[in-house]
Amino acid sequence: MTIGLVIIAGVIGIFISQSKLQSGEANRSELLSDLQLASAIIQTELRQAQDVYTCGTEVLYRPLDSTSPIASTCPITINSANGAFQLVAGNSSGSASSCDPNGSTARLCWDRPEKGDGCQELMRNIKANGGLSVSVDSYGVYTVRITGQFCDQSRALKDLSMDIHVWPRN
């Protein structure tokens, strides 16, 4: 009977370990697919833009068919003819991630041009500090970095980043 209990305890331990591993990989996979979708949308919009401006955690752009200029000084107010991607604090529903007791993740939202529907959530669980950053090199190439967070198998919060490179229109 004792040997049977030891064997059952070992099997249960292996089952729990495999469940945690699978859950961590599922969280990472989900975040990676969200990052890929967000990067595809951002690349498409910024590559088809006349102008791109950055202001803190905002990326503003003027589509090809827009005649409304964007002021290049912060803070930038956006009108309905232009678009923006921005970091918004907190989550839209529920708690952040279950392994983040402070709920310190942010959302990436997209203010689509000509829609007038405000900033719509594009992605959740973005790192609150540094989750959306933009740099421009001397050739005018924008590098947009999105950093998301997920819970790994040991219930620790891990970062996962994706860089998007956008070349200026010729």
OpenMM code with the backbone's topology and positions (N, CA, C; nanometers):
from openmm import Vec3, app, unit

residues = "MET THR ILE GLY LEU VAL ILE ILE ALA GLY VAL ILE GLY ILE PHE ILE SER GLN SER LYS LEU GLN SER GLY GLU ALA ASN ARG SER GLU LEU LEU SER ASP LEU GLN LEU ALA SER ALA ILE ILE GLN THR GLU LEU ARG GLN ALA GLN ASP VAL TYR THR CYS GLY THR GLU VAL LEU TYR ARG PRO LEU ASP SER THR SER PRO ILE ALA SER THR CYS PRO ILE THR ILE ASN SER ALA ASN GLY ALA PHE GLN LEU VAL ALA GLY ASN SER SER GLY SER ALA SER SER CYS ASP PRO ASN GLY SER THR ALA ARG LEU CYS TRP ASP ARG PRO GLU LYS GLY ASP GLY CYS GLN GLU LEU MET ARG ASN ILE LYS ALA ASN GLY GLY LEU SER VAL SER VAL ASP SER TYR GLY VAL TYR THR VAL ARG ILE THR GLY GLN PHE CYS ASP GLN SER ARG ALA LEU LYS ASP LEU SER MET ASP ILE HIS VAL TRP PRO ARG ASN".split()
positions = [
    Vec3(0.0822, -0.1182, 0.0000),
    Vec3(0.0000, 0.0000, 0.0000),
    Vec3(0.0876, 0.1259, 0.0000),
    Vec3(0.1954, 0.1258, 0.0785),
    Vec3(0.2872, 0.2394, 0.0838),
    Vec3(0.3545, 0.2606, -0.0508),
    Vec3(0.3973, 0.1522, -0.1132),
    Vec3(0.4610, 0.1626, -0.2454),
    Vec3(0.3612, 0.2200, -0.3466),
    Vec3(0.2373, 0.1762, -0.3381),
    Vec3(0.1324, 0.2282, -0.4279),
    Vec3(0.1121, 0.3778, -0.4087),
    Vec3(0.1110, 0.4240, -0.2830),
    Vec3(0.0953, 0.5665, -0.2561),
    Vec3(0.2134, 0.6483, -0.3080),
    Vec3(0.3343, 0.5940, -0.2946),
    Vec3(0.4530, 0.6624, -0.3458),
    Vec3(0.4457, 0.6738, -0.4983),
    Vec3(0.4030, 0.5681, -0.5640),
    Vec3(0.3904, 0.5691, -0.7104),
    Vec3(0.2840, 0.6697, -0.7529),
    Vec3(0.1700, 0.6701, -0.6858),
    Vec3(0.0621, 0.7645, -0.7190),
    Vec3(0.1087, 0.9082, -0.6966),
    Vec3(0.1816, 0.9342, -0.5869),
    Vec3(0.2335, 1.0683, -0.5601),
    Vec3(0.3307, 1.1110, -0.6699),
    Vec3(0.4131, 1.0196, -0.7166),
    Vec3(0.5073, 1.0502, -0.8256),
    Vec3(0.4350, 1.0829, -0.9553),
    Vec3(0.3317, 1.0059, -0.9869),
    Vec3(0.2531, 1.0297, -1.1087),
    Vec3(0.1822, 1.1657, -1.1006),
    Vec3(0.1262, 1.1966, -0.9852),
    Vec3(0.0590, 1.3256, -0.9660),
    Vec3(0.1597, 1.4402, -0.9795),
    Vec3(0.2802, 1.4234, -0.9240),
    Vec3(0.3852, 1.5255, -0.9359),
    Vec3(0.4237, 1.5502, -1.0811),
    Vec3(0.4373, 1.4420, -1.1570),
    Vec3(0.4706, 1.4561, -1.2996),
    Vec3(0.3569, 1.5257, -1.3738),
    Vec3(0.2335, 1.4905, -1.3421),
    Vec3(0.1176, 1.5514, -1.4066),
    Vec3(0.1124, 1.7025, -1.3799),
    Vec3(0.1349, 1.7429, -1.2557),
    Vec3(0.1333, 1.8847, -1.2194),
    Vec3(0.2460, 1.9595, -1.2901),
    Vec3(0.3642, 1.8982, -1.2942),
    Vec3(0.4774, 1.9607, -1.3613),
    Vec3(0.4498, 1.9811, -1.5104),
    Vec3(0.3928, 1.8801, -1.5735),
    Vec3(0.3604, 1.8905, -1.7163),
    Vec3(0.2509, 1.9948, -1.7408),
    Vec3(0.1554, 2.0047, -1.6518),
    Vec3(0.0488, 2.1045, -1.6657),
    Vec3(0.1052, 2.2459, -1.6592),
    Vec3(0.1968, 2.2704, -1.5644),
    Vec3(0.2590, 2.4022, -1.5527),
    Vec3(0.3411, 2.4355, -1.6764),
    Vec3(0.4152, 2.3385, -1.7260),
    Vec3(0.4962, 2.3595, -1.8452),
    Vec3(0.4073, 2.3915, -1.9652),
    Vec3(0.3011, 2.3168, -1.9806),
    Vec3(0.2095, 2.3385, -2.0919),
    Vec3(0.1410, 2.4753, -2.0805),
    Vec3(0.1035, 2.5147, -1.9610),
    Vec3(0.0397, 2.6439, -1.9404),
    Vec3(0.1358, 2.7585, -1.9734),
    Vec3(0.2600, 2.7479, -1.9308),
    Vec3(0.3611, 2.8500, -1.9608),
    Vec3(0.3861, 2.8627, -2.1100),
    Vec3(0.3952, 2.7499, -2.1790),
    Vec3(0.4165, 2.7528, -2.3233),
    Vec3(0.2948, 2.8074, -2.3967),
    Vec3(0.1754, 2.7775, -2.3477),
    Vec3(0.0533, 2.8309, -2.4091),
    Vec3(0.0481, 2.9831, -2.3929),
    Vec3(0.0852, 3.0349, -2.2744),
    Vec3(0.0890, 3.1790, -2.2515),
    Vec3(0.1888, 3.2466, -2.3449),
    Vec3(0.3063, 3.1854, -2.3584),
    Vec3(0.4100, 3.2415, -2.4461),
    Vec3(0.3638, 3.2387, -2.5913),
    Vec3(0.3061, 3.1307, -2.6333),
    Vec3(0.2583, 3.1168, -2.7706),
    Vec3(0.1479, 3.2175, -2.8023),
    Vec3(0.0576, 3.2370, -2.7084),
    Vec3(-0.0509, 3.3329, -2.7280),
    Vec3(0.0044, 3.4748, -2.7403),
    Vec3(0.0994, 3.5104, -2.6546),
    Vec3(0.1598, 3.6427, -2.6615),
    Vec3(0.2352, 3.6616, -2.7932),
    Vec3(0.3059, 3.5589, -2.8366),
    Vec3(0.3798, 3.5682, -2.9617),
    Vec3(0.2860, 3.5902, -3.0805),
    Vec3(0.1742, 3.5213, -3.0829),
    Vec3(0.0793, 3.5406, -3.1936),
    Vec3(0.0162, 3.6799, -3.1870),
    Vec3(-0.0105, 3.7313, -3.0658),
    Vec3(-0.0614, 3.8677, -3.0512),
    Vec3(0.0411, 3.9698, -3.1009),
    Vec3(0.1692, 3.9480, -3.0674),
    Vec3(0.2753, 4.0380, -3.1131),
    Vec3(0.2865, 4.0363, -3.2655),
    Vec3(0.2740, 3.9186, -3.3254),
    Vec3(0.2829, 3.9094, -3.4712),
    Vec3(0.1673, 3.9812, -3.5387),
    Vec3(0.0473, 3.9669, -3.4856),
    Vec3(-0.0679, 4.0362, -3.5419),
    Vec3(-0.0530, 4.1877, -3.5280),
    Vec3(-0.0156, 4.2335, -3.4092),
    Vec3(0.0024, 4.3771, -3.3870),
    Vec3(0.1121, 4.4321, -3.4773),
    Vec3(0.2213, 4.3584, -3.4930),
    Vec3(0.3301, 4.4076, -3.5775),
    Vec3(0.2880, 4.4146, -3.7233),
    Vec3(0.2075, 4.3210, -3.7692),
    Vec3(0.1592, 4.3249, -3.9080),
    Vec3(0.0721, 4.4474, -3.9313),
    Vec3(-0.0156, 4.4775, -3.8370),
    Vec3(-0.1026, 4.5950, -3.8507),
    Vec3(-0.0199, 4.7234, -3.8470),
    Vec3(0.0732, 4.7327, -3.7528),
    Vec3(0.1557, 4.8531, -3.7408),
    Vec3(0.2412, 4.8717, -3.8662),
    Vec3(0.3033, 4.7648, -3.9158),
    Vec3(0.3842, 4.7745, -4.0371),
    Vec3(0.3017, 4.8224, -4.1549),
    Vec3(0.1861, 4.7640, -4.1738),
    Vec3(0.1009, 4.8019, -4.2862),
    Vec3(0.0625, 4.9490, -4.2788),
    Vec3(0.0184, 4.9938, -4.1622),
    Vec3(-0.0251, 5.1323, -4.1479),
    Vec3(0.0905, 5.2313, -4.1633),
    Vec3(0.2040, 5.2028, -4.1013),
    Vec3(0.3148, 5.2979, -4.1059),
    Vec3(0.3840, 5.2995, -4.2417),
    Vec3(0.3873, 5.1875, -4.3110),
    Vec3(0.4485, 5.1852, -4.4442),
    Vec3(0.3637, 5.2587, -4.5468),
    Vec3(0.2353, 5.2724, -4.5195),
    Vec3(0.1474, 5.3439, -4.6108),
    Vec3(0.1222, 5.4872, -4.5643),
    Vec3(0.2043, 5.5366, -4.4744),
    Vec3(0.1840, 5.6707, -4.4194),
    Vec3(0.2709, 5.7739, -4.4905),
    Vec3(0.2177, 5.8951, -4.4984),
    Vec3(0.2959, 6.0075, -4.5509),
    Vec3(0.4009, 6.0505, -4.4492),
    Vec3(0.3567, 6.0620, -4.3244),
    Vec3(0.4430, 6.1094, -4.2163),
    Vec3(0.4213, 6.0228, -4.0929),
    Vec3(0.5279, 6.0056, -4.0145),
    Vec3(0.5202, 5.9339, -3.8876),
    Vec3(0.5861, 6.0218, -3.7821),
    Vec3(0.5180, 6.0369, -3.6677),
    Vec3(0.5709, 6.1148, -3.5571),
    Vec3(0.5630, 6.0308, -3.4307),
    Vec3(0.6521, 6.0592, -3.3386),
    Vec3(0.6479, 5.9904, -3.2102),
    Vec3(0.6424, 6.0940, -3.0989),
    Vec3(0.5737, 6.0560, -2.9947),
    Vec3(0.5613, 6.1435, -2.8784),
    Vec3(0.5465, 6.0526, -2.7567),
    Vec3(0.6531, 6.0300, -2.6846),
    Vec3(0.6480, 5.9417, -2.5677),
    Vec3(0.6116, 5.7998, -2.6080),
    Vec3(0.4973, 5.7521, -2.5579),
    Vec3(0.4527, 5.6163, -2.5899),
    Vec3(0.3449, 5.6171, -2.6980),
    Vec3(0.3500, 5.7178, -2.7854),
    Vec3(0.2556, 5.7257, -2.8956),
    Vec3(0.3296, 5.7270, -3.0284),
    Vec3(0.2728, 5.6601, -3.1262),
    Vec3(0.3212, 5.6648, -3.2634),
    Vec3(0.2047, 5.7177, -3.3462),
    Vec3(0.2210, 5.8361, -3.4023),
    Vec3(0.1145, 5.8986, -3.4810),
    Vec3(0.1542, 5.8972, -3.6275),
    Vec3(0.0568, 5.8825, -3.7146),
    Vec3(0.0873, 5.8770, -3.8570),
    Vec3(-0.0219, 5.9436, -3.9387),
    Vec3(0.0174, 5.9883, -4.0572),
    Vec3(-0.0755, 6.0518, -4.1494),
    Vec3(-0.0863, 5.9626, -4.2723),
    Vec3(-0.2037, 5.9025, -4.2953),
    Vec3(-0.2216, 5.8149, -4.4112),
    Vec3(-0.2051, 5.8911, -4.5432),
    Vec3(-0.1855, 5.8181, -4.6507),
    Vec3(-0.1658, 5.8794, -4.7818),
    Vec3(-0.2804, 5.9700, -4.8233),
    Vec3(-0.4028, 5.9333, -4.7888),
    Vec3(-0.5184, 6.0121, -4.8324),
    Vec3(-0.5560, 6.1245, -4.7355),
    Vec3(-0.4781, 6.1448, -4.6313),
    Vec3(-0.5080, 6.2496, -4.5332),
    Vec3(-0.4466, 6.3823, -4.5770),
    Vec3(-0.5233, 6.4875, -4.5610),
    Vec3(-0.4717, 6.6222, -4.5888),
    Vec3(-0.4503, 6.6997, -4.4597),
    Vec3(-0.4765, 6.6365, -4.3464),
    Vec3(-0.4609, 6.7016, -4.2160),
    Vec3(-0.3193, 6.6825, -4.1641),
    Vec3(-0.2460, 6.7908, -4.1448),
    Vec3(-0.1098, 6.7769, -4.0920),
    Vec3(-0.1110, 6.7372, -3.9449),
    Vec3(0.0010, 6.6843, -3.8998),
    Vec3(0.0187, 6.6507, -3.7583),
    Vec3(0.1245, 6.7444, -3.7034),
    Vec3(0.0937, 6.8089, -3.5920),
    Vec3(0.1929, 6.8951, -3.5273),
    Vec3(0.3063, 6.8080, -3.4772),
    Vec3(0.4284, 6.8540, -3.4943),
    Vec3(0.5430, 6.7710, -3.4572),
    Vec3(0.5944, 6.7996, -3.3167),
    Vec3(0.5166, 6.8689, -3.2340),
    Vec3(0.5586, 6.8952, -3.0969),
    Vec3(0.4657, 6.8224, -2.9993),
    Vec3(0.5226, 6.7750, -2.8910),
    Vec3(0.4442, 6.7038, -2.7899),
    Vec3(0.3772, 6.8030, -2.6963),
    Vec3(0.2623, 6.7759, -2.6429),
    Vec3(0.1737, 6.6635, -2.6734),
    Vec3(0.1013, 6.6869, -2.8057),
    Vec3(0.0832, 6.5809, -2.8768),
    Vec3(0.0212, 6.5875, -3.0086),
    Vec3(-0.1258, 6.5517, -2.9958),
    Vec3(-0.2101, 6.6345, -3.0510),
    Vec3(-0.3520, 6.5997, -3.0568),
    Vec3(-0.3788, 6.5450, -3.1950),
    Vec3(-0.4534, 6.4393, -3.1993),
    Vec3(-0.4784, 6.3727, -3.3268),
    Vec3(-0.6207, 6.4020, -3.3728),
    Vec3(-0.6355, 6.4265, -3.5009),
    Vec3(-0.7700, 6.4457, -3.5541),
    Vec3(-0.8141, 6.3170, -3.6237),
    Vec3(-0.9374, 6.3117, -3.6656),
    Vec3(-0.9941, 6.1866, -3.7163),
    Vec3(-0.9349, 6.1414, -3.8493),
    Vec3(-0.8668, 6.2299, -3.9222),
    Vec3(-0.8098, 6.1907, -4.0511),
    Vec3(-0.6779, 6.1162, -4.0353),
    Vec3(-0.6174, 6.1248, -3.9177),
    Vec3(-0.4880, 6.0611, -3.8938),
    Vec3(-0.5040, 5.9466, -3.7936),
    Vec3(-0.4004, 5.8657, -3.7809),
    Vec3(-0.4076, 5.7503, -3.6914),
    Vec3(-0.2983, 5.7518, -3.5862),
    Vec3(-0.3134, 5.6649, -3.4865),
    Vec3(-0.2147, 5.6566, -3.3791),
    Vec3(-0.2161, 5.5188, -3.3144),
    Vec3(-0.1010, 5.4799, -3.2650),
    Vec3(-0.0861, 5.3624, -3.1791),
    Vec3(-0.0337, 5.4156, -3.0470),
    Vec3(-0.0964, 5.3751, -2.9369),
    Vec3(-0.0524, 5.4272, -2.8079),
    Vec3(-0.0674, 5.3247, -2.6975),
    Vec3(0.0111, 5.3466, -2.5933),
    Vec3(0.0082, 5.2623, -2.4753),
    Vec3(-0.0901, 5.3225, -2.3758),
    Vec3(-0.1817, 5.2406, -2.3259),
    Vec3(-0.2816, 5.2854, -2.2297),
    Vec3(-0.2660, 5.2004, -2.1043),
    Vec3(-0.2589, 5.2645, -1.9886),
    Vec3(-0.2381, 5.1925, -1.8630),
    Vec3(-0.3558, 5.1033, -1.8295),
    Vec3(-0.3273, 4.9918, -1.7661),
    Vec3(-0.4307, 4.9001, -1.7173),
    Vec3(-0.4884, 4.8114, -1.8246),
    Vec3(-0.5661, 4.7164, -1.7811),
    Vec3(-0.6309, 4.6220, -1.8704),
    Vec3(-0.7761, 4.6596, -1.8894),
    Vec3(-0.8336, 4.6143, -1.9992),
    Vec3(-0.9723, 4.6494, -2.0287),
    Vec3(-1.0705, 4.5668, -1.9487),
    Vec3(-1.0324, 4.4471, -1.9111),
    Vec3(-1.1252, 4.3644, -1.8342),
    Vec3(-1.0484, 4.2707, -1.7431),
    Vec3(-1.0960, 4.2577, -1.6241),
    Vec3(-1.0363, 4.1633, -1.5298),
    Vec3(-0.8990, 4.2074, -1.4822),
    Vec3(-0.8280, 4.1142, -1.4214),
    Vec3(-0.6943, 4.1445, -1.3738),
    Vec3(-0.5966, 4.1255, -1.4869),
    Vec3(-0.4760, 4.1711, -1.4664),
    Vec3(-0.3729, 4.1583, -1.5683),
    Vec3(-0.3432, 4.0122, -1.5874),
    Vec3(-0.2309, 3.9712, -1.5530),
    Vec3(-0.1978, 3.8319, -1.5657),
    Vec3(-0.1984, 3.7752, -1.4249),
    Vec3(-0.2362, 3.6503, -1.4090),
    Vec3(-0.2547, 3.5951, -1.2753),
    Vec3(-0.1262, 3.5918, -1.1948),
    Vec3(-0.0107, 3.5970, -1.2590),
    Vec3(0.1136, 3.5971, -1.1821),
    Vec3(0.1638, 3.7385, -1.1579),
    Vec3(0.0875, 3.8394, -1.1951),
    Vec3(0.1245, 3.9784, -1.1715),
    Vec3(0.0290, 4.0386, -1.0696),
    Vec3(0.0632, 4.0341, -0.9415),
    Vec3(-0.0290, 4.0799, -0.8382),
    Vec3(-0.0592, 4.2289, -0.8456),
    Vec3(0.0292, 4.3087, -0.9048),
    Vec3(0.0073, 4.4525, -0.9117),
    Vec3(-0.0760, 4.4943, -1.0322),
    Vec3(-0.0989, 4.4054, -1.1266),
    Vec3(-0.1741, 4.4402, -1.2462),
    Vec3(-0.1053, 4.5501, -1.3256),
    Vec3(0.0278, 4.5443, -1.3326),
    Vec3(0.1045, 4.6535, -1.3920),
    Vec3(0.1297, 4.6362, -1.5413),
    Vec3(0.0361, 4.5787, -1.6124),
    Vec3(0.0510, 4.5718, -1.7571),
    Vec3(-0.0358, 4.6786, -1.8217),
    Vec3(-0.0075, 4.7052, -1.9467),
    Vec3(-0.0803, 4.8084, -2.0202),
    Vec3(-0.1428, 4.7458, -2.1450),
    Vec3(-0.2166, 4.8273, -2.2193),
    Vec3(-0.2770, 4.7843, -2.3447),
    Vec3(-0.2197, 4.8677, -2.4580),
    Vec3(-0.2099, 4.8077, -2.5742),
    Vec3(-0.1741, 4.8792, -2.6952),
    Vec3(-0.3037, 4.9050, -2.7682),
    Vec3(-0.3317, 5.0324, -2.7955),
    Vec3(-0.4561, 5.0613, -2.8652),
    Vec3(-0.4277, 5.1341, -2.9958),
    Vec3(-0.5243, 5.1275, -3.0855),
    Vec3(-0.5110, 5.1808, -3.2203),
    Vec3(-0.6256, 5.2772, -3.2471),
    Vec3(-0.5916, 5.4004, -3.2714),
    Vec3(-0.6894, 5.5016, -3.3112),
    Vec3(-0.6854, 5.5046, -3.4635),
    Vec3(-0.7805, 5.4371, -3.5254),
    Vec3(-0.7805, 5.4207, -3.6707),
    Vec3(-0.8238, 5.5482, -3.7407),
    Vec3(-0.7573, 5.5815, -3.8506),
    Vec3(-0.7954, 5.7019, -3.9236),
    Vec3(-0.9340, 5.6886, -3.9859),
    Vec3(-1.0054, 5.7995, -3.9854),
    Vec3(-1.1383, 5.8094, -4.0477),
    Vec3(-1.2450, 5.7223, -3.9826),
    Vec3(-1.2187, 5.6627, -3.8699),
    Vec3(-1.3187, 5.5777, -3.8044),
    Vec3(-1.3961, 5.6526, -3.6972),
    Vec3(-1.3280, 5.7421, -3.6254),
    Vec3(-1.3937, 5.8197, -3.5217),
    Vec3(-1.4437, 5.7378, -3.4042),
    Vec3(-1.3894, 5.6172, -3.3849),
    Vec3(-1.4350, 5.5322, -3.2755),
    Vec3(-1.3391, 5.5300, -3.1570),
    Vec3(-1.2446, 5.6233, -3.1545),
    Vec3(-1.1507, 5.6304, -3.0432),
    Vec3(-1.0446, 5.5227, -3.0507),
    Vec3(-0.9714, 5.5122, -2.9463),
    Vec3(-0.8602, 5.4176, -2.9426),
    Vec3(-0.9118, 5.2784, -2.9063),
    Vec3(-0.9049, 5.1862, -3.0008),
    Vec3(-0.9532, 5.0491, -2.9821),
    Vec3(-0.8382, 4.9572, -2.9413),
    Vec3(-0.8659, 4.8675, -2.8481),
    Vec3(-0.7628, 4.7758, -2.7989),
    Vec3(-0.7116, 4.6866, -2.9111),
    Vec3(-0.5805, 4.6870, -2.9287),
    Vec3(-0.5156, 4.6024, -3.0279),
    Vec3(-0.4496, 4.4824, -2.9607),
    Vec3(-0.3992, 4.5035, -2.8385),
    Vec3(-0.3273, 4.3970, -2.7690),
    Vec3(-0.3240, 4.4262, -2.6197),
    Vec3(-0.3303, 4.3200, -2.5381),
    Vec3(-0.3208, 4.3308, -2.3918),
    Vec3(-0.1858, 4.2801, -2.3437),
    Vec3(-0.1656, 4.2973, -2.2148),
    Vec3(-0.0464, 4.2487, -2.1447),
    Vec3(0.0831, 4.3029, -2.2039),
    Vec3(0.0817, 4.4326, -2.2324),
    Vec3(0.2021, 4.5026, -2.2750),
    Vec3(0.2724, 4.5530, -2.1496),
    Vec3(0.4022, 4.5479, -2.1503),
    Vec3(0.4794, 4.5967, -2.0365),
    Vec3(0.4489, 4.7452, -2.0161),
    Vec3(0.4123, 4.7827, -1.8954),
    Vec3(0.3689, 4.9203, -1.8685),
    Vec3(0.4809, 5.0218, -1.8900),
    Vec3(0.6016, 4.9892, -1.8490),
    Vec3(0.7155, 5.0798, -1.8672),
    Vec3(0.8039, 5.0266, -1.9778),
    Vec3(0.8047, 5.0949, -2.0905),
    Vec3(0.8887, 5.0532, -2.2029),
    Vec3(0.8229, 4.9519, -2.2933),
    Vec3(0.6933, 4.9333, -2.2815),
    Vec3(0.6235, 4.8353, -2.3648),
    Vec3(0.6078, 4.8768, -2.5095),
    Vec3(0.6125, 5.0061, -2.5361),
    Vec3(0.6075, 5.0585, -2.6723),
    Vec3(0.7144, 5.1653, -2.6820),
    Vec3(0.8156, 5.1393, -2.7626),
    Vec3(0.9215, 5.2379, -2.7806),
    Vec3(0.9519, 5.2528, -2.9284),
    Vec3(0.9937, 5.3717, -2.9656),
    Vec3(1.0218, 5.4019, -3.1049),
    Vec3(1.1556, 5.4739, -3.1132),
    Vec3(1.2362, 5.4338, -3.2109),
    Vec3(1.3608, 5.5050, -3.2371),
    Vec3(1.3720, 5.5262, -3.3877),
    Vec3(1.4437, 5.6291, -3.4254),
    Vec3(1.4640, 5.6620, -3.5654),
    Vec3(1.6135, 5.6741, -3.5894),
    Vec3(1.6642, 5.6055, -3.6930),
    Vec3(1.8069, 5.6174, -3.7222),
    Vec3(1.8318, 5.7324, -3.8202),
    Vec3(1.9572, 5.7530, -3.8575),
    Vec3(1.9940, 5.8663, -3.9430),
    Vec3(1.9390, 5.8546, -4.0850),
    Vec3(1.8939, 5.7354, -4.1251),
    Vec3(1.8358, 5.7166, -4.2579),
    Vec3(1.6835, 5.7315, -4.2578),
    Vec3(1.6273, 5.7590, -4.1424),
    Vec3(1.4826, 5.7753, -4.1328),
    Vec3(1.4076, 5.6449, -4.1133),
    Vec3(1.4775, 5.5374, -4.0775),
    Vec3(1.4131, 5.4085, -4.0524),
    Vec3(1.3626, 5.4068, -3.9088),
    Vec3(1.2333, 5.3826, -3.8925),
    Vec3(1.1724, 5.3733, -3.7607),
    Vec3(1.1815, 5.2303, -3.7116),
    Vec3(1.2204, 5.2148, -3.5864),
    Vec3(1.2172, 5.0844, -3.5222),
    Vec3(1.1187, 5.0947, -3.4069),
    Vec3(1.0084, 5.0221, -3.4195),
    Vec3(0.9060, 5.0194, -3.3159),
    Vec3(0.9231, 4.8879, -3.2407),
    Vec3(0.9390, 4.8955, -3.1104),
    Vec3(0.9536, 4.7757, -3.0281),
    Vec3(0.8318, 4.7636, -2.9383),
    Vec3(0.7676, 4.6468, -2.9455),
    Vec3(0.6553, 4.6152, -2.8581),
    Vec3(0.7042, 4.5066, -2.7630),
    Vec3(0.6862, 4.5283, -2.6333),
    Vec3(0.7268, 4.4298, -2.5335),
    Vec3(0.6046, 4.3868, -2.4537),
    Vec3(0.5703, 4.2608, -2.4659),
    Vec3(0.4595, 4.2034, -2.3913),
    Vec3(0.5107, 4.1212, -2.2746),
    Vec3(0.4197, 4.0813, -2.1875),
    Vec3(0.4572, 4.0006, -2.0717),
    Vec3(0.3665, 3.8788, -2.0609),
    Vec3(0.4259, 3.7668, -2.0190),
    Vec3(0.3505, 3.6434, -2.0000),
    Vec3(0.4017, 3.5708, -1.8766),
    Vec3(0.3191, 3.4787, -1.8245),
    Vec3(0.3574, 3.3968, -1.7094),
    Vec3(0.4208, 3.2679, -1.7600),
    Vec3(0.5416, 3.2393, -1.7142),
    Vec3(0.6040, 3.1138, -1.7543),
    Vec3(0.5616, 3.0007, -1.6607),
    Vec3(0.6195, 2.8828, -1.6791),
    Vec3(0.5775, 2.7659, -1.6023),
    Vec3(0.6061, 2.7774, -1.4535),
    Vec3(0.7000, 2.8639, -1.4159),
    Vec3(0.7277, 2.8816, -1.2734),
    Vec3(0.6501, 3.0005, -1.2159),
    Vec3(0.5503, 3.0507, -1.2914),
    Vec3(0.4619, 3.1602, -1.2515),
    Vec3(0.5370, 3.2920, -1.2362),
    Vec3(0.6479, 3.3058, -1.3072),
    Vec3(0.7240, 3.4307, -1.3083),
    Vec3(0.6850, 3.5096, -1.4329),
    Vec3(0.6820, 3.6401, -1.4210),
    Vec3(0.6468, 3.7270, -1.5320),
    Vec3(0.7692, 3.7448, -1.6217),
    Vec3(0.7563, 3.7118, -1.7482),
    Vec3(0.8663, 3.7204, -1.8449),
    Vec3(0.8293, 3.8157, -1.9572),
    Vec3(0.9305, 3.8813, -2.0141),
    Vec3(0.9106, 3.9728, -2.1259),
    Vec3(0.9343, 3.8999, -2.2582),
    Vec3(0.8609, 3.9430, -2.3601),
    Vec3(0.8799, 3.8941, -2.4958),
    Vec3(0.8635, 4.0151, -2.5870),
    Vec3(0.9658, 4.0447, -2.6677),
    Vec3(0.9654, 4.1647, -2.7509),
    Vec3(0.9651, 4.1311, -2.8985),
    Vec3(0.9142, 4.2254, -2.9767),
    Vec3(0.9187, 4.2151, -3.1213),
    Vec3(0.9512, 4.3529, -3.1759),
    Vec3(1.0471, 4.3573, -3.2688),
    Vec3(1.0851, 4.4828, -3.3333),
    Vec3(1.0213, 4.4905, -3.4709),
    Vec3(0.9768, 4.6107, -3.5059),
    Vec3(0.9167, 4.6371, -3.6357),
    Vec3(1.0001, 4.7465, -3.6994),
    Vec3(1.0492, 4.7226, -3.8197),
    Vec3(1.1280, 4.8218, -3.8911),
    Vec3(1.0444, 4.8777, -4.0048),
    Vec3(1.0350, 5.0096, -4.0096),
    Vec3(0.9545, 5.0759, -4.1106),
    Vec3(1.0432, 5.1777, -4.1821),
    Vec3(1.0560, 5.1609, -4.3131),
    Vec3(1.1359, 5.2499, -4.3947),
    Vec3(1.0495, 5.3643, -4.4454),
    Vec3(1.1102, 5.4824, -4.4629),
    Vec3(1.0327, 5.5954, -4.5123),
    Vec3(0.9921, 5.5749, -4.6583),
    Vec3(0.8820, 5.6381, -4.6956),
    Vec3(0.8376, 5.6330, -4.8348),
    Vec3(0.9317, 5.7154, -4.9207),
    Vec3(0.9557, 5.6706, -5.0426),
    Vec3(1.0437, 5.7456, -5.1341),
    Vec3(0.9621, 5.8386, -5.2204),
] * unit.nanometer
topology = app.Topology()
chain = topology.addChain("A")
for resn in residues:
    res = topology.addResidue(resn, chain)
    for name in ("N", "CA", "C"):
        topology.addAtom(name, app.Element.getBySymbol(name[0]), res)
